[in-house]
Amino acid sequence: MATVNVEQTQQGVVLKIDGRFDFNLHGEFRDAYEGALRENEPAKFIIDMAGTEYMDSSALGMLLILRDRLGCNSNRQVIVNCNKDILEILQVSNFDKLFTIQ
């Protein structure tokens, strides 16, 4: 089962996605970042994909919605720890031009 874990750090809010990042996770993903935004206005969201096994086009859409929600500033959303397949999906989709990917 896929999950989104939220952790507040000095660098920002970490959204750790474990399992399949697909449409089934959209409610939990939205609730995670909206909850963090209600608590305070974090300087940065770090999307940690170390445990992400798979992502589809709905996951790309969720990332774009988060980006729009934060004002389209690529410095406010950082995607980290992608496996090779997910990194390729992000690059083919030109997300490396919209997000900071580390």
C-alpha angles and dihedrals in degrees: 000000000000120000141182115215120194124210129174112219135169088259093053140273114331117210105195111198116200124185125358115000100207142118092296088068098050097100094046092045092050092046090050097055095036090052091051091049091051092053094051140322103271116208092223143013115215112199105204111200098175090117097037111118099180141002132192137191093280088059089053088052091051090053090050091050090052090049091051091046089055095047102263093279106147091203091066095060122052123179113206141178098021119170118234095266095049092046089053091051090051093048095046088050090050091240088138085073093051102039137036105248119194 
